[in-house]
């Protein structure tokens, strides 16, 4: 595979105006010149406009990640893109695109196929109808910036999950250069590349991105290959009406090296788990992989009357073909479709500024799920045939009323309906081959259905100290039905799981003062029926169950500081970027577990880089990823993941047009560590829970923009 990839650079330019001195008898009035924040596209707002809108309207944890920030180094995975986003804990399973991603403990123990977060593209969900999402369906290099709404602050997008929403905002013909190419190479036989183009012709703009990548991986049996096409075309039907059409194609193939015991990891972290690569029993499961193709069409239409009223209608359809040899070979063919209709009105109530948003969304997905014995990575006899369906419907509103010049009150709510259905199409009473796990006896009439209604209100206060500084408070409810992957863990029918709900309080501040910018939130959530992979004695050690009442609390703190300015010349600087997370998640006086901490997460995570930046575009400095405390890998607290600190460095040169380059080194001390674990009930009986991180590695890239 020949990869080509790119980096997109946003830069700001300014000009100074000069005029002759006025005569003594002339009195000039003050003239204030401000940069325009208007977006050339109605469907895809500019970064500057969204920064202003979020600061003025969101009473809680929310912010933006400029793609220019993460494109100064390797930009292959969600971890590369979101590692400095406040409140986001993201850890790769084995240097792979697929990761454990959690916000406020959402999907805390899910090391594959994300859940608990609304993953979006330009305000349209990338999640399947059951709520799950694939990390491989996202291309960080095709984004202009990323919005992160933590918790109930995602209500404006119709999301009512504990984790919130991550919204990838696409490049368009207005923001992308006419031609661009980037090539990355690195350790473990890694190649990644992209070519892209953006242009405007009359009332039409278009953006196309093509990416290909290959890596053999740090571990044995961890090769990954992908090919992605992301494109959108926008048409301004009139100055107040715009339509944008999206096309996505993904072909992703990943070998799965599996989990190791701590002894195996410390002895040789590069080895694959025997059962994941070569089967431990003749004829048993092995050569495990996750391969799929995705084709997605979406459309978004925005109308504005030029000021007070905006209507947006979006719709999508996605087709997914999954071939997944693990304990069984899972063969799934899925079709998902949905729409969202949103109306926003800016006006006044009792003489006070008021913004009202109301919307409704619908999603439906149908999956043909066929399962087979895994015979050395190939299909053996069929053991299950299901028809799975998921339906979601929600109605949401949010109102922001300006009580005083500086204080605003925000109220909102979502009413949601969700159903999960399973119809068994055929019984397969067959005989189990040696070493195969099949779960419960498979008999016909396993058809079943889960359905639930949820009501999720939100109240908030937003105080604007000045245009660049806000203080906020909010109280909210969240509602999360199980995904089909959680409800059908081993081809044994539909588990009777209930939706997870939570009540969350949050207080915090964000702002900028001269050399310092910050984003700080403290939250406390009472979670009911939390969906956790605590295992079932008759199914698997990682089966999802409703765990009862739990407490999630934590601190999300992003801090950027210009430590020094004007060191060698005017306008150069030494800047420190930091992302700090404190997580404290525990059972709430459980009869079985008391107030024991939940397993599977690091209580403290710290990410930092200290870069010298020259105004010509050169940058250089060290990087750090630090998890300073051990944490339990199992519910019984018999096995613990060790602390780790990863040192690295990066340098490069970036320019608006022409040639740019970067070089990045990671884990320079070659530390053996496990950034995430596969949580089980008791690691004494299931000790293979560790997923080793990459060893010492080096990456470099060049880019050319025309």
TORFISE-613754 format. One record per residue (C-alpha): residue number from 1; x, y negated, z negated. Coordinates in steps of 0.1 Angstrom, whole numbers. Layout:
(rec NUM,(X,Y,Z))
...
//
This chain:
(rec 1,(0,0,0))
(rec 2,(14,-34,9))
(rec 3,(2,-59,-17))
(rec 4,(-2,-97,-11))
(rec 5,(-13,-120,-39))
(rec 6,(-15,-157,-45))
(rec 7,(-14,-184,-72))
(rec 8,(-36,-215,-70))
(rec 9,(-24,-247,-85))
(rec 10,(-45,-276,-98))
(rec 11,(-27,-309,-101))
(rec 12,(-37,-344,-109))
(rec 13,(-23,-374,-91))
(rec 14,(-26,-410,-100))
(rec 15,(-19,-444,-84))
(rec 16,(-11,-478,-99))
(rec 17,(-27,-509,-87))
(rec 18,(-9,-542,-86))
(rec 19,(-21,-577,-79))
(rec 20,(-5,-612,-79))
(rec 21,(-7,-633,-111))
(rec 22,(-39,-654,-112))
(rec 23,(-39,-692,-113))
(rec 24,(-42,-707,-148))
(rec 25,(-78,-718,-141))
(rec 26,(-89,-683,-131))
(rec 27,(-105,-660,-157))
(rec 28,(-107,-623,-147))
(rec 29,(-132,-599,-162))
(rec 30,(-119,-565,-175))
(rec 31,(-121,-537,-149))
(rec 32,(-121,-501,-161))
(rec 33,(-111,-474,-136))
(rec 34,(-120,-438,-144))
(rec 35,(-115,-406,-126))
(rec 36,(-145,-390,-110))
(rec 37,(-156,-358,-125))
(rec 38,(-182,-351,-99))
(rec 39,(-179,-317,-82))
(rec 40,(-180,-315,-44))
(rec 41,(-201,-283,-48))
(rec 42,(-235,-282,-64))
(rec 43,(-233,-244,-71))
(rec 44,(-197,-244,-84))
(rec 45,(-189,-273,-108))
(rec 46,(-154,-287,-110))
(rec 47,(-132,-279,-140))
(rec 48,(-132,-315,-152))
(rec 49,(-170,-317,-150))
(rec 50,(-174,-285,-170))
(rec 51,(-150,-296,-196))
(rec 52,(-171,-327,-202))
(rec 53,(-204,-308,-202))
(rec 54,(-192,-282,-227))
(rec 55,(-178,-307,-251))
(rec 56,(-210,-327,-250))
(rec 57,(-235,-298,-252))
(rec 58,(-222,-267,-270))
(rec 59,(-224,-267,-308))
(rec 60,(-200,-238,-312))
(rec 61,(-170,-218,-300))
(rec 62,(-166,-224,-262))
(rec 63,(-139,-235,-239))
(rec 64,(-122,-232,-206))
(rec 65,(-91,-214,-193))
(rec 66,(-76,-232,-163))
(rec 67,(-63,-206,-139))
(rec 68,(-32,-227,-134))
(rec 69,(-23,-218,-170))
(rec 70,(-21,-180,-165))
(rec 71,(-9,-181,-130))
(rec 72,(26,-192,-142))
(rec 73,(34,-156,-150))
(rec 74,(21,-121,-141))
(rec 75,(-17,-125,-134))
(rec 76,(-28,-89,-128))
(rec 77,(-52,-81,-156))
(rec 78,(-78,-95,-179))
(rec 79,(-53,-96,-206))
(rec 80,(-30,-117,-185))
(rec 81,(-58,-142,-179))
(rec 82,(-75,-143,-214))
(rec 83,(-47,-137,-238))
(rec 84,(-46,-174,-249))
(rec 85,(-84,-179,-249))
(rec 86,(-94,-186,-285))
(rec 87,(-115,-159,-300))
(rec 88,(-108,-132,-274))
(rec 89,(-89,-101,-285))
(rec 90,(-79,-81,-254))
(rec 91,(-55,-52,-254))
(rec 92,(-45,-30,-225))
(rec 93,(-50,7,-228))
(rec 94,(-17,16,-211))
(rec 95,(-6,-14,-192))
(rec 96,(-38,-10,-171))
(rec 97,(-65,-33,-158))
(rec 98,(-90,-15,-181))
(rec 99,(-87,-28,-216))
(rec 100,(-103,-31,-250))
(rec 101,(-119,-65,-250))
(rec 102,(-137,-79,-280))
(rec 103,(-151,-112,-292))
(rec 104,(-162,-114,-328))
(rec 105,(-160,-76,-330))
(rec 106,(-182,-69,-300))
(rec 107,(-173,-35,-284))
(rec 108,(-147,-33,-311))
(rec 109,(-140,4,-307))
(rec 110,(-146,6,-269))
(rec 111,(-113,11,-252))
(rec 112,(-129,16,-218))
(rec 113,(-158,3,-197))
(rec 114,(-166,-30,-215))
(rec 115,(-197,-37,-236))
(rec 116,(-211,-64,-259))
(rec 117,(-200,-93,-237))
(rec 118,(-219,-108,-207))
(rec 119,(-192,-108,-179))
(rec 120,(-202,-133,-152))
(rec 121,(-192,-148,-119))
(rec 122,(-204,-184,-114))
(rec 123,(-232,-178,-139))
(rec 124,(-243,-145,-123))
(rec 125,(-238,-113,-143))
(rec 126,(-212,-88,-132))
(rec 127,(-225,-64,-158))
(rec 128,(-246,-34,-146))
(rec 129,(-282,-34,-158))
(rec 130,(-274,-13,-189))
(rec 131,(-250,-40,-201))
(rec 132,(-217,-22,-193))
(rec 133,(-191,-37,-170))
(rec 134,(-159,-27,-152))
(rec 135,(-127,-47,-157))
(rec 136,(-116,-37,-122))
(rec 137,(-145,-57,-107))
(rec 138,(-128,-89,-116))
(rec 139,(-99,-106,-98))
(rec 140,(-82,-133,-120))
(rec 141,(-63,-147,-90))
(rec 142,(-96,-156,-72))
(rec 143,(-108,-178,-100))
(rec 144,(-104,-215,-104))
(rec 145,(-111,-214,-141))
(rec 146,(-127,-192,-168))
(rec 147,(-154,-203,-192))
(rec 148,(-156,-185,-226))
(rec 149,(-187,-188,-247))
(rec 150,(-184,-171,-280))
(rec 151,(-215,-156,-296))
(rec 152,(-248,-174,-293))
(rec 153,(-231,-203,-275))
(rec 154,(-237,-182,-243))
(rec 155,(-275,-187,-246))
(rec 156,(-274,-213,-218))
(rec 157,(-266,-183,-195))
(rec 158,(-293,-161,-210))
(rec 159,(-268,-140,-230))
(rec 160,(-278,-131,-266))
(rec 161,(-249,-107,-274))
(rec 162,(-227,-108,-305))
(rec 163,(-197,-114,-283))
(rec 164,(-211,-140,-259))
(rec 165,(-201,-145,-223))
(rec 166,(-170,-148,-201))
(rec 167,(-178,-167,-168))
(rec 168,(-153,-165,-139))
(rec 169,(-157,-196,-118))
(rec 170,(-147,-190,-82))
(rec 171,(-124,-209,-59))
(rec 172,(-143,-225,-30))
(rec 173,(-133,-241,2))
(rec 174,(-131,-274,-17))
(rec 175,(-106,-263,-43))
(rec 176,(-84,-237,-25))
(rec 177,(-56,-246,0))
(rec 178,(-61,-237,37))
(rec 179,(-36,-208,34))
(rec 180,(-18,-192,5))
(rec 181,(2,-161,-1))
(rec 182,(18,-146,-32))
(rec 183,(39,-115,-38))
(rec 184,(47,-100,-72))
(rec 185,(71,-71,-80))
(rec 186,(81,-56,-113))
(rec 187,(90,-27,-135))
(rec 188,(74,8,-131))
(rec 189,(74,4,-93))
(rec 190,(48,-24,-95))
(rec 191,(37,-43,-64))
(rec 192,(9,-68,-62))
(rec 193,(0,-93,-36))
(rec 194,(-27,-116,-23))
(rec 195,(-35,-138,7))
(rec 196,(-62,-164,5))
(rec 197,(-77,-192,25))
(rec 198,(-101,-221,18))
(rec 199,(-115,-246,42))
(rec 200,(-143,-271,48))
(rec 201,(-161,-277,81))
(rec 202,(-189,-302,80))
(rec 203,(-214,-292,54))
(rec 204,(-200,-257,51))
(rec 205,(-171,-245,30))
(rec 206,(-156,-210,27))
(rec 207,(-131,-191,5))
(rec 208,(-116,-156,11))
(rec 209,(-92,-137,-11))
(rec 210,(-77,-103,-3))
(rec 211,(-56,-86,-30))
(rec 212,(-38,-52,-31))
(rec 213,(-18,-37,-59))
(rec 214,(1,-6,-69))
(rec 215,(19,5,-100))
(rec 216,(33,39,-112))
(rec 217,(27,27,-148))
(rec 218,(49,29,-178))
(rec 219,(35,63,-188))
(rec 220,(34,96,-169))
(rec 221,(2,101,-150))
(rec 222,(-8,64,-151))
(rec 223,(-6,53,-115))
(rec 224,(-30,26,-104))
(rec 225,(-40,13,-70))
(rec 226,(-66,-13,-60))
(rec 227,(-78,-32,-31))
(rec 228,(-101,-62,-35))
(rec 229,(-119,-87,-13))
(rec 230,(-136,-117,-28))
(rec 231,(-153,-142,-5))
(rec 232,(-180,-170,-8))
(rec 233,(-194,-194,17))
(rec 234,(-214,-225,7))
(rec 235,(-237,-246,28))
(rec 236,(-250,-280,19))
(rec 237,(-285,-279,34))
(rec 238,(-289,-315,22))
(rec 239,(-271,-338,-2))
(rec 240,(-292,-324,-30))
(rec 241,(-295,-287,-20))
(rec 242,(-267,-261,-16))
(rec 243,(-266,-224,-11))
(rec 244,(-236,-202,-17))
(rec 245,(-233,-165,-6))
(rec 246,(-209,-141,-23))
(rec 247,(-193,-109,-10))
(rec 248,(-172,-86,-32))
(rec 249,(-155,-53,-23))
(rec 250,(-134,-33,-48))
(rec 251,(-116,1,-43))
(rec 252,(-99,11,-75))
(rec 253,(-81,43,-84))
(rec 254,(-66,50,-118))
(rec 255,(-49,80,-134))
(rec 256,(-56,84,-171))
(rec 257,(-27,94,-193))
(rec 258,(-48,99,-224))
(rec 259,(-42,95,-261))
(rec 260,(-11,107,-281))
(rec 261,(-5,116,-317))
(rec 262,(18,92,-336))
(rec 263,(46,118,-336))
(rec 264,(42,122,-298))
(rec 265,(42,85,-293))
(rec 266,(73,79,-314))
(rec 267,(91,108,-298))
(rec 268,(83,98,-262))
(rec 269,(58,70,-256))
(rec 270,(60,75,-218))
(rec 271,(45,110,-218))
(rec 272,(9,118,-208))
(rec 273,(-14,137,-232))
(rec 274,(-12,173,-221))
(rec 275,(-50,176,-218))
(rec 276,(-52,145,-196))
(rec 277,(-25,156,-171))
(rec 278,(-20,193,-171))
(rec 279,(-47,213,-188))
(rec 280,(-38,229,-221))
(rec 281,(-59,260,-213))
(rec 282,(-59,277,-179))
(rec 283,(-89,265,-160))
(rec 284,(-95,237,-184))
(rec 285,(-100,200,-180))
(rec 286,(-70,181,-167))
(rec 287,(-57,156,-141))
(rec 288,(-80,130,-154))
(rec 289,(-88,99,-134))
(rec 290,(-113,70,-129))
(rec 291,(-118,61,-93))
(rec 292,(-146,40,-79))
(rec 293,(-157,17,-51))
(rec 294,(-179,-13,-56))
(rec 295,(-198,-34,-30))
(rec 296,(-216,-65,-42))
(rec 297,(-237,-92,-26))
(rec 298,(-249,-123,-44))
(rec 299,(-265,-156,-36))
(rec 300,(-269,-188,-56))
(rec 301,(-290,-218,-46))
(rec 302,(-290,-251,-65))
(rec 303,(-313,-281,-60))
(rec 304,(-310,-314,-79))
(rec 305,(-330,-345,-74))
(rec 306,(-298,-365,-79))
(rec 307,(-302,-371,-116))
(rec 308,(-327,-357,-140))
(rec 309,(-338,-323,-126))
(rec 310,(-318,-292,-115))
(rec 311,(-331,-258,-104))
(rec 312,(-309,-229,-98))
(rec 313,(-319,-195,-84))
(rec 314,(-294,-166,-82))
(rec 315,(-298,-130,-71))
(rec 316,(-274,-100,-67))
(rec 317,(-272,-64,-56))
(rec 318,(-244,-41,-63))
(rec 319,(-235,-6,-51))
(rec 320,(-210,16,-71))
(rec 321,(-196,50,-63))
(rec 322,(-178,66,-93))
(rec 323,(-157,97,-93))
(rec 324,(-144,103,-129))
(rec 325,(-127,136,-138))
(rec 326,(-124,137,-176))
(rec 327,(-139,163,-200))
(rec 328,(-163,169,-171))
(rec 329,(-162,155,-136))
(rec 330,(-187,126,-136))
(rec 331,(-201,117,-102))
(rec 332,(-223,87,-103))
(rec 333,(-239,66,-75))
(rec 334,(-254,34,-88))
(rec 335,(-275,6,-74))
(rec 336,(-282,-25,-95))
(rec 337,(-300,-57,-87))
(rec 338,(-313,-87,-105))
(rec 339,(-321,-124,-104))
(rec 340,(-320,-155,-126))
(rec 341,(-341,-186,-123))
(rec 342,(-331,-217,-144))
(rec 343,(-345,-252,-147))
(rec 344,(-327,-281,-164))
(rec 345,(-343,-315,-172))
(rec 346,(-324,-345,-185))
(rec 347,(-347,-372,-200))
(rec 348,(-357,-387,-233))
(rec 349,(-379,-378,-263))
(rec 350,(-390,-407,-286))
(rec 351,(-364,-429,-270))
(rec 352,(-336,-404,-276))
(rec 353,(-316,-386,-249))
(rec 354,(-328,-350,-244))
(rec 355,(-317,-321,-222))
(rec 356,(-340,-291,-218))
(rec 357,(-331,-258,-202))
(rec 358,(-354,-229,-195))
(rec 359,(-348,-197,-176))
(rec 360,(-358,-162,-169))
(rec 361,(-337,-132,-158))
(rec 362,(-344,-97,-146))
(rec 363,(-320,-67,-140))
(rec 364,(-327,-32,-129))
(rec 365,(-303,-3,-122))
(rec 366,(-307,32,-110))
(rec 367,(-279,59,-112))
(rec 368,(-278,94,-98))
(rec 369,(-255,111,-124))
(rec 370,(-242,145,-115))
(rec 371,(-217,163,-138))
(rec 372,(-194,193,-131))
(rec 373,(-169,214,-149))
(rec 374,(-134,198,-145))
(rec 375,(-112,225,-130))
(rec 376,(-77,209,-128))
(rec 377,(-92,176,-116))
(rec 378,(-116,191,-91))
(rec 379,(-153,199,-94))
(rec 380,(-163,233,-106))
(rec 381,(-198,245,-112))
(rec 382,(-224,218,-118))
(rec 383,(-236,214,-154))
(rec 384,(-260,184,-152))
(rec 385,(-281,164,-128))
(rec 386,(-297,132,-141))
(rec 387,(-315,101,-128))
(rec 388,(-307,72,-151))
(rec 389,(-325,39,-151))
(rec 390,(-319,6,-170))
(rec 391,(-342,-24,-171))
(rec 392,(-336,-58,-187))
(rec 393,(-359,-88,-187))
(rec 394,(-354,-120,-207))
(rec 395,(-369,-155,-211))
(rec 396,(-348,-181,-227))
(rec 397,(-348,-218,-234))
(rec 398,(-325,-244,-250))
(rec 399,(-331,-280,-260))
(rec 400,(-305,-306,-270))
(rec 401,(-319,-338,-287))
(rec 402,(-296,-367,-295))
(rec 403,(-306,-377,-330))
(rec 404,(-281,-406,-332))
(rec 405,(-253,-420,-310))
(rec 406,(-230,-393,-324))
(rec 407,(-252,-365,-337))
(rec 408,(-272,-340,-316))
(rec 409,(-296,-312,-326))
(rec 410,(-297,-280,-304))
(rec 411,(-324,-254,-306))
(rec 412,(-330,-224,-284))
(rec 413,(-342,-188,-283))
(rec 414,(-343,-157,-261))
(rec 415,(-371,-131,-258))
(rec 416,(-357,-99,-243))
(rec 417,(-371,-65,-232))
(rec 418,(-348,-35,-225))
(rec 419,(-354,1,-215))
(rec 420,(-330,30,-209))
(rec 421,(-344,61,-191))
(rec 422,(-331,95,-184))
(rec 423,(-348,121,-162))
(rec 424,(-331,156,-160))
(rec 425,(-335,168,-125))
(rec 426,(-323,204,-129))
(rec 427,(-312,228,-156))
(rec 428,(-278,245,-154))
(rec 429,(-276,272,-180))
(rec 430,(-242,285,-167))
(rec 431,(-212,299,-186))
(rec 432,(-186,276,-200))
(rec 433,(-151,281,-185))
(rec 434,(-123,284,-211))
(rec 435,(-113,251,-227))
(rec 436,(-144,232,-214))
(rec 437,(-165,210,-236))
(rec 438,(-201,209,-226))
(rec 439,(-218,198,-258))
(rec 440,(-254,210,-265))
(rec 441,(-270,238,-245))
(rec 442,(-284,223,-213))
(rec 443,(-321,230,-209))
(rec 444,(-347,213,-187))
(rec 445,(-371,187,-202))
(rec 446,(-344,165,-215))
(rec 447,(-361,135,-200))
(rec 448,(-365,106,-224))
(rec 449,(-367,69,-227))
(rec 450,(-355,41,-251))
(rec 451,(-372,7,-251))
(rec 452,(-371,-23,-274))
(rec 453,(-380,-60,-277))
(rec 454,(-357,-86,-292))
(rec 455,(-361,-122,-303))
(rec 456,(-329,-142,-307))
(rec 457,(-333,-178,-320))
(rec 458,(-305,-204,-323))
(rec 459,(-302,-237,-342))
(rec 460,(-271,-260,-340))
(rec 461,(-257,-294,-348))
(rec 462,(-231,-312,-328))
(rec 463,(-213,-343,-341))
(rec 464,(-191,-363,-317))
(rec 465,(-164,-380,-336))
(rec 466,(-152,-395,-303))
(rec 467,(-155,-384,-267))
(rec 468,(-126,-360,-272))
(rec 469,(-134,-346,-307))
(rec 470,(-165,-326,-319))
(rec 471,(-175,-309,-351))
(rec 472,(-203,-283,-349))
(rec 473,(-224,-258,-368))
(rec 474,(-249,-232,-356))
(rec 475,(-270,-203,-369))
(rec 476,(-282,-176,-345))
(rec 477,(-295,-141,-339))
(rec 478,(-282,-116,-314))
(rec 479,(-296,-85,-296))
(rec 480,(-277,-57,-279))
(rec 481,(-293,-25,-266))
(rec 482,(-270,5,-260))
(rec 483,(-255,11,-226))
(rec 484,(-263,43,-207))
(rec 485,(-227,54,-213))
(rec 486,(-232,53,-250))
(rec 487,(-267,69,-249))
(rec 488,(-255,98,-226))
(rec 489,(-221,107,-240))
(rec 490,(-216,143,-228))
(rec 491,(-243,152,-204))
(rec 492,(-266,163,-232))
(rec 493,(-296,141,-228))
(rec 494,(-305,106,-242))
(rec 495,(-293,98,-277))
(rec 496,(-320,80,-298))
(rec 497,(-299,48,-304))
(rec 498,(-315,16,-315))
(rec 499,(-304,-19,-304))
(rec 500,(-277,-37,-325))
(rec 501,(-288,-70,-340))
(rec 502,(-270,-97,-360))
(rec 503,(-274,-130,-378))
(rec 504,(-244,-153,-374))
(rec 505,(-234,-186,-390))
(rec 506,(-206,-206,-374))
(rec 507,(-188,-238,-382))
(rec 508,(-159,-254,-364))
(rec 509,(-143,-282,-344))
(rec 510,(-125,-288,-311))
(rec 511,(-107,-318,-299))
(rec 512,(-76,-336,-288))
(rec 513,(-54,-362,-306))
(rec 514,(-24,-375,-287))
(rec 515,(1,-345,-288))
(rec 516,(-24,-320,-303))
(rec 517,(-54,-302,-289))
(rec 518,(-73,-275,-309))
(rec 519,(-103,-251,-309))
(rec 520,(-112,-238,-344))
(rec 521,(-142,-217,-355))
(rec 522,(-151,-197,-386))
(rec 523,(-180,-173,-383))
(rec 524,(-199,-149,-406))
(rec 525,(-222,-123,-391))
(rec 526,(-246,-98,-408))
(rec 527,(-248,-70,-383))
(rec 528,(-276,-43,-384))
(rec 529,(-274,-9,-367))
(rec 530,(-240,-17,-353))
(rec 531,(-231,6,-323))
(rec 532,(-198,22,-333))
(rec 533,(-179,52,-320))
(rec 534,(-179,71,-353))
(rec 535,(-185,105,-338))
(rec 536,(-210,133,-341))
(rec 537,(-203,168,-355))
(rec 538,(-223,184,-327))
(rec 539,(-211,162,-299))
(rec 540,(-177,145,-298))
(rec 541,(-154,127,-323))
(rec 542,(-161,94,-306))
(rec 543,(-198,96,-299))
(rec 544,(-216,62,-305))
(rec 545,(-240,60,-334))
(rec 546,(-259,33,-352))
(rec 547,(-236,27,-381))
(rec 548,(-260,8,-404))
(rec 549,(-252,-26,-419))
(rec 550,(-218,-42,-414))
(rec 551,(-202,-76,-419))
(rec 552,(-182,-94,-392))
(rec 553,(-163,-125,-402))
(rec 554,(-133,-142,-388))
(rec 555,(-113,-173,-377))
(rec 556,(-107,-182,-340))
(rec 557,(-80,-208,-337))
(rec 558,(-63,-221,-305))
(rec 559,(-37,-248,-310))
(rec 560,(-16,-266,-284))
(rec 561,(11,-290,-295))
(rec 562,(36,-312,-276))
(rec 563,(64,-306,-300))
(rec 564,(88,-330,-282))
(rec 565,(84,-355,-254))
(rec 566,(108,-373,-231))
(rec 567,(137,-351,-240))
(rec 568,(159,-355,-209))
(rec 569,(138,-378,-188))
(rec 570,(105,-395,-190))
(rec 571,(75,-372,-190))
(rec 572,(92,-339,-197))
(rec 573,(80,-321,-229))
(rec 574,(84,-291,-251))
(rec 575,(49,-276,-256))
(rec 576,(38,-248,-280))
(rec 577,(6,-228,-270))
(rec 578,(-9,-207,-297))
(rec 579,(-39,-183,-302))
(rec 580,(-46,-170,-337))
(rec 581,(-73,-145,-347))
(rec 582,(-82,-134,-382))
(rec 583,(-107,-105,-382))
(rec 584,(-125,-90,-412))
(rec 585,(-151,-64,-403))
(rec 586,(-165,-40,-429))
(rec 587,(-194,-19,-439))
(rec 588,(-220,-37,-460))
(rec 589,(-225,-16,-492))
(rec 590,(-230,16,-472))
(rec 591,(-240,47,-491))
(rec 592,(-214,67,-474))
(rec 593,(-186,41,-469))
(rec 594,(-192,14,-494))
(rec 595,(-175,-18,-483))
(rec 596,(-147,-1,-464))
(rec 597,(-131,-19,-435))
(rec 598,(-141,-7,-400))
(rec 599,(-113,11,-382))
(rec 600,(-98,3,-349))
(rec 601,(-88,-34,-350))
(rec 602,(-59,-56,-361))
(rec 603,(-68,-79,-389))
(rec 604,(-45,-106,-376))
(rec 605,(-34,-113,-340))
(rec 606,(-11,-141,-329))
(rec 607,(0,-151,-294))
(rec 608,(24,-179,-286))
(rec 609,(47,-194,-261))
(rec 610,(71,-223,-264))
(rec 611,(79,-238,-230))
(rec 612,(100,-267,-218))
(rec 613,(82,-283,-189))
(rec 614,(98,-307,-165))
(rec 615,(76,-330,-144))
(rec 616,(91,-316,-112))
(rec 617,(73,-283,-120))
(rec 618,(101,-263,-137))
(rec 619,(93,-245,-170))
(rec 620,(112,-221,-192))
(rec 621,(108,-206,-227))
(rec 622,(101,-177,-250))
(rec 623,(69,-158,-256))
(rec 624,(56,-138,-286))
(rec 625,(28,-113,-292))
(rec 626,(25,-104,-329))
(rec 627,(2,-80,-348))
(rec 628,(17,-82,-384))
(rec 629,(-5,-57,-403))
(rec 630,(-12,-20,-400))
(rec 631,(-48,-9,-395))
(rec 632,(-68,23,-398))
(rec 633,(-73,43,-366))
(rec 634,(-100,65,-381))
(rec 635,(-130,62,-403))
(rec 636,(-114,84,-430))
(rec 637,(-84,61,-431))
(rec 638,(-59,89,-428))
(rec 639,(-39,75,-399))
(rec 640,(-28,39,-393))
(rec 641,(-15,19,-363))
(rec 642,(18,1,-372))
(rec 643,(25,-36,-370))
(rec 644,(44,-48,-339))
(rec 645,(60,-79,-325))
(rec 646,(68,-83,-288))
(rec 647,(93,-109,-276))
(rec 648,(95,-121,-241))
(rec 649,(104,-151,-219))
(rec 650,(93,-167,-187))
(rec 651,(106,-193,-163))
(rec 652,(96,-206,-130))
(rec 653,(89,-235,-107))
(rec 654,(54,-247,-95))
(rec 655,(45,-271,-68))
(rec 656,(13,-283,-53))
(rec 657,(23,-273,-18))
(rec 658,(52,-252,-5))
(rec 659,(73,-227,-24))
(rec 660,(69,-217,-60))
(rec 661,(82,-188,-81))
(rec 662,(81,-172,-115))
(rec 663,(100,-147,-136))
(rec 664,(87,-130,-167))
(rec 665,(102,-105,-192))
(rec 666,(81,-86,-217))
(rec 667,(89,-65,-248))
(rec 668,(126,-74,-246))
(rec 669,(133,-53,-277))
(rec 670,(117,-22,-261))
(rec 671,(95,-17,-292))
(rec 672,(73,15,-294))
(rec 673,(38,4,-303))
(rec 674,(2,11,-298))
(rec 675,(-18,-21,-290))
(rec 676,(-51,-3,-294))
(rec 677,(-64,31,-306))
(rec 678,(-92,56,-298))
(rec 679,(-112,55,-330))
(rec 680,(-124,89,-344))
(rec 681,(-141,100,-377))
(rec 682,(-111,118,-391))
(rec 683,(-76,118,-374))
(rec 684,(-66,148,-395))
(rec 685,(-86,170,-372))
(rec 686,(-84,147,-341))
(rec 687,(-49,132,-344))
(rec 688,(-44,121,-307))
(rec 689,(-57,85,-311))
(rec 690,(-28,63,-300))
(rec 691,(-24,45,-266))
(rec 692,(12,34,-263))
(rec 693,(19,0,-248))
(rec 694,(44,-8,-221))
(rec 695,(81,-7,-229))
(rec 696,(106,-33,-217))
(rec 697,(95,-47,-184))
(rec 698,(103,-75,-159))
(rec 699,(81,-92,-133))
(rec 700,(88,-118,-107))
(rec 701,(68,-134,-79))
(rec 702,(70,-159,-51))
(rec 703,(42,-180,-37))
(rec 704,(38,-202,-6))
(rec 705,(9,-227,-1))
(rec 706,(2,-245,31))
//
